[in-house]
């Protein structure tokens, strides 16, 4: 069967080129670990065809569009409180449990909001050994 139009060469290859650009975006979106690989993406190729009054030449416009998935939602928790002026403030809960300290990525002890706990140096070491030696 002979085709009227070779889609690989239509619009000087623009149809195939636009299709390939959009399919690349879809493949990149599926490969992104922040998206759901099982949900469908859409690639739409639109060819608008219109004539003129003489009806001897037909114009065509080619458009290719893809509909991608956004990145998955990432949940977190925010601790609410008030500052010394009574203004409502929020800080992200980093430890997982309100009021629980944890060891951060640097190996330092941190409060539940991730603020490092600064150790106060001891003023003087006290010996509890029997002083009667």
C-alpha atoms as one frame of an Amber mdcrd trajectory, in Angstrom:
protein
   0.000   0.000   0.000   1.381   3.361  -0.964   0.996   6.147   1.569   0.165
   9.700   0.564   2.514  11.125   3.181   5.632   9.624   4.744   5.379  10.613
   8.425   9.171  10.436   8.835   9.592  13.169   6.238   6.397  15.164   6.829
   7.062  18.908   7.382  10.708  18.349   6.496  11.008  15.754   9.265   9.527
  18.061  11.926   6.714  15.629  12.811   9.140  12.793  13.601  11.572  15.150
  15.344   8.880  16.630  17.605   7.530  13.168  18.390  11.015  11.991  19.392
  11.591  15.081  21.577   8.366  14.460  23.479   8.889  10.692  23.829  12.336
  11.470  25.299  10.685  13.704  27.924   8.288  10.872  28.774  11.082   8.308
  29.089  13.073  10.686  31.319   9.965  11.239  33.452   9.398   7.484  33.848
  13.086   6.986  34.757  12.860   9.682  37.466  12.702   7.830  40.828  10.499
  10.645  42.188   7.602   9.733  39.854   5.236   6.760  39.697   6.506   4.576
  36.835   3.194   2.732  36.431   0.978   5.748  35.745   0.421   6.607  32.102
   1.927   9.615  30.392   0.382  11.030  27.230   1.948  12.081  23.951  -0.333
  13.944  21.563   0.556  14.723  17.976  -1.686  17.308  16.377  -1.718  18.153
  12.710  -3.883  21.147  11.797  -4.847  21.167   8.135  -6.475  24.137   6.430
  -6.928  25.303   2.867  -7.421  28.612   1.106 -10.092  29.967  -1.206  -8.558
  28.426  -4.318  -8.420  24.986  -2.677  -5.330  23.965  -4.584  -2.770  24.144
  -1.743  -3.375  22.901   1.764  -1.391  24.196   4.756  -0.529  21.992   7.715
   0.846  22.838  11.158   2.431  20.152  13.318   2.490  20.165  17.122   3.576
  17.433  19.548   2.862  17.702  23.285   3.497  15.424  26.226   1.755  15.293
  29.558   4.176  14.221  32.279   3.655  13.264  35.899   4.828  15.589  38.649
   7.244  14.349  41.284   5.703  12.362  44.122   4.697  14.253  47.234   7.161
  14.201  50.106   5.656  14.364  53.592   7.226  15.978  56.622   6.051  17.265
  59.997   6.262  20.806  61.320   6.309  21.605  65.019   4.211  24.646  65.873
   4.988  27.023  68.685   5.357  30.677  69.538   8.365  32.936  69.851   9.005
  35.290  72.795   6.733  37.917  71.183   3.817  35.517  70.840   4.182  35.122
  67.057   3.315  31.659  65.744   6.366  29.894  64.323   7.014  26.494  62.840
  10.118  24.330  62.574  10.476  21.039  60.749  10.536  17.958  62.984  13.810
  16.213  62.155  14.038  13.530  64.854  10.786  11.762  64.021   9.325  12.188
  67.511   8.554  15.493  69.212  10.960  16.169  72.085  13.373  13.382  71.088
  17.031  14.164  70.504  18.935  12.338  67.795  22.368  11.983  66.217  22.452
  14.037  63.003  24.280  13.272  59.753  27.437  14.925  61.100  27.447  12.637
  64.156  26.452  15.452  66.522  23.615  15.361  69.030  20.705  17.515  67.874
  17.308  18.572  69.158  14.115  17.361  67.473  14.253  20.349  65.083  17.824
  19.540  64.004  19.539  22.280  66.008  22.838  20.992  67.369  23.121  20.608
  71.131  26.143  22.563  72.268  27.907  20.851  75.137  28.991  23.118  77.947
  32.561  22.447  79.075  32.830  21.223  82.636  34.165  23.875  84.988  36.164
  21.519  87.135  36.423  17.759  87.327  35.398  16.448  90.683  37.034  13.300
  91.985  34.740  10.956  93.882  37.571   8.721  94.991  38.127   8.187  98.609
  40.137  11.204  99.766  41.430   9.347 102.873  44.367   7.701 101.088
